[in-house]
Amino acid sequence: MPPQLSENTRKEFEQKLASARLGYEKDSSNADAIIWYGRRMAYTGNYMEAISIFTKGIAIHPDDARLYRHRGHRYITIRCFDKAIADLEKAAQLIKGKPDEIEPDGLPNAKNIPTSTLHSNIWYHLGLAHYIKGKYRKALKAYRECLKVSKNPDMYVATANWYYITLKKLRKEKEAEKLLQSVNSKMELIENKDYLEILLLYKGEATEHSFEIHLYETKGTLSNATTGFTFGNFFLLKGETEKAILLFQKVVEGNQWSSFGFIAAEAELERLKK
């Protein structure tokens, strides 16, 4: 399902895709050209084509962890979680013992400062794939590794959110509480304010009312998917299942089919049916 984009955003994405295609056609064996062509293809909603591009790249560069990382991400998008896990585990093997590197953003934030790295993205996506499948112990292992390489506040709170809810699923209450103590309202963030907000709510430093206002008043649909899932999960962990279901349903009725909040809400609704 293609992402819902404004006309201006659609044009910008298509222009950047055209530029990436030219770079790829100029040298289709260049790993960077392959990666950007695949990434730009995915941003326009052509996920299967993006996967095909990454697959061709892997055939040429079988030891480039970046290609497995990006293909793994897009396997998550199309709900092929076992394939995503296989790719991301391969990527984790390939980066073992190697220095981390900043991963440039395809969709730059307000300050145009990348907040994630190759290593953190590999572990983050691997943890997510395991979490969605309900394999919480495996997800926990991935998030522990991810937290080690989450060196800035934005990446830290994003990882901490998934790490915390995984700990709660496994009833590791002391470890979960200790993790909450590592976040605070004074953390300077560029883009992951939704994740900090929910962590402060878990910590008791934010109210359900303020969070609800943010959820229903925000104009950003991606923020709604993320916030809707995290708020629903807040109620699920409290045992207020009906409230959780209503929020998860709100998320999946939205238009952000490819967002992680949407995918996670889908998975929780499926589990709650059983």
N, C-alpha and C positions, 0 to 999 in steps of 0.2 A: 504494500500500500504506500503510495508516494506521500511525502510530507506535505502538509498544508503550508504554502509559502505565499507571501505577498507578491504582487507582480514585479515590484522592484527587486525583491530578493531573488525571485526566480530568474530574472534577467541577469543579475550579478552572478548567480551560480552557473548559469549556462555559459556566460562569457569566460568564467574561470575554467570551466570544463573544456571549452574550446581551446583555451591556451594550454591546458594540461595535455590535451590530445595532440596538439602540435609538437609539444616536447617529447611525447611518447613516440610519435611517428618519426621524429628526427632520429631517435635512438631508442628503439623498443627493448633493448637489452639493458639499459641503464636502470638500476634499482630505484633511484630517487624518482625518475620519470614514471616508472611503473606504479610506485606507491601513490604519487600525486594524481595520476590519472585514475587509479582505482578509488581513491578518497573522493575526488571531485565527482566521479560517477555516482558514488553512493549518496552524496549530498543532494543530488537531484532525484533520488528515490529509485535509481536503477541498481538495486542491491544485487541481483543475480549477475548482472553484467560486471559489477565491481568485483564480485567473488571470482568470476572468470578471469578478470585481469590479474588479480592477485595469484590465482592458480598458475597462470602462465609465467608469472614472475617467479614463483617458487620453483618451477621447472628449471629456470635459468640460474636462480640464486637459492639453492636448497638450504643454505646455512645462514640466511638473513632473517633474523628473528622478527624484524619489522613486518615482513610480509605475512607471517603466521599471525602476528598480533592483529593486523588490520583485517585479515580474512576471518579470524576468530570473532572479532567484533561484529562483522556483518553476518556471520552465522548466527550470532545471538539475535540480531535484528530480525532474521527470517525464521527464528524459533528452531533452528537446528542445533540444539544445545550440546549434543554429544560430539558433533563435528567441531563446534566451537571449543569445547574442552580439549579435544585432541590437538587442535592448532595451538591453543594457548599453553598447554603443557609442553609442547614442542618448543615454543618460543622461550618458555622458562628454562628449559634445558640449554638452549643456545646462548642465553645471557649469563649462565652460571660462571662466576669468576671474572666477568667482564665489567668494566666501568659503566655506570649509568650515563644516559645522555638526555638532554632536553628534547622533548618531542614537539615540533612546531605545530601550532594550532591551524586547522583548516578553517575553523570558524572563530576568528580572534575575539577575545573578550574586550571590554571597554578600554582597557589600558594597553591592549595588544602585547600582553606579557604572558607567555605560556606558563601554565601552572602544573603541568604534569611531565612525566619522563617516560622513556620507553619501558623501564623496569616497572614503574608504578602502574602504568596502563596494562601491562601484561598481567600482573597479579590482581589488579582491580577487576578486569574483565573475567579472569578465571574464577575469582571469588563469586562474582555475580552469576556466572553460568552454573556453578555448583549450587548457589543459594536458590536460584529459580527451580532447579531440579529437586530441591529439598535435601541435598547432600550437605548438611550443615557442618559436619566435622571437616570435610574437605574445603568447604568455603572458609572456615575458620583459619585453616592453615594458610590459605592464599591471602586472606586479609592481614594476618600477622606479618607475612612477608611484605605486603603492600605498605603497611604502616611504617616499616623500617625505612622505606625509601620515599615516604611522603614528607618531603622536606619543607614545604611551605604551608601556610594556614589553609589555603583553598583545598589542596590535595588532602591535607590531614583531616579536615572535617568531613570531606566526602567519604574517605576510607573509614573514618571513625563511625559514621552513621551505619554503614553496612556491617562493620565489625561488631558494633554494639548490639544490633538486632540479632546477629548470628549468635553472639554470646547468650543473649536472652532465650533464644530458641533452644540452646543447649543447657539452659538453667545454670550457667556459670555466673551467678549473681555478683560475687565479690570482684571478679575480673571486670564485669560490666560496669560496676560502680566505680572502680579504679579508673577505667577508661574515661568515664564522664568527668572525673576530676581534672582531666588534662585539657579540657576545653573551657572557654570563658567568653563572656560577651564583649570583651575588649579585643578579641582577635581581629586583625585587619584583613578583610577579604576583598577579592575582586569580583568573584562570580558565584561562589557556593554558599550564599547566605541562607538559602532554604535548608541546607543540611545543618548549619550552625543553629538555626532556629529550632529545629526538631530536637537536637541534642540538648539545648537549653530547656526545652519543654520536658524531656526525660529527666533532666537534672532538677526540675522544679523551679527554674529561674525564668520561666515564661508561662503564660496562662493559656488554657485551651481557647478562651475567648479571643485573645489577640491572634492566635494562630489561625482560628477559624475566619477572622476578618481578613487576614492575609490571603487565605485560600480562596475566598469567594470574591474578593475585590481585585485581585491581581489580573492584569490584562494579558499576561504572558501564558499561553496555553502549555508550553513546556514546563513552566514553573508550576502550573496547576497539576500536571501529571506527577511531577516529583513531590510536590507538597501534598497532593491528595493521597498518594501512596504512603508517604511517611506518616501522615496524620491518621490514616486508616490503620496502619500498623501499630501506632501508639495505642489505639483502642483495642486492637487485637491482643496485644501483649497484656493489657489490663483485664482481659476477659470480657470486654464489651463487644461481642462479636457482631451484633446487629448494626451498630454504628460503623464498625470496620467495613462490613459488607456494603453499606450504603456509599461509603467513600470510595471503595475500590470500584464499585459500579459507576460512580461519577467519572472516575479516571478513564475506564474503558469505553465510556460513551463519548469521550472526547476525540480529538483529531490527531493526537500525538502517538500514533501507533508504533513508531520506532523508538520512542524514549524508554529509558530503563524503568521509570516509574510505571509506565503503561504495562510493560512486559511483566514486571513484578506483581502488579495488581492482578493481571490475568492469572498468573500462577497461584496467587493466594486464593482467588475465587474458585479456581479449579480444585484446590486442596480442601477448601471449606465445603464443597459439594459432597466429598467422599465421607 
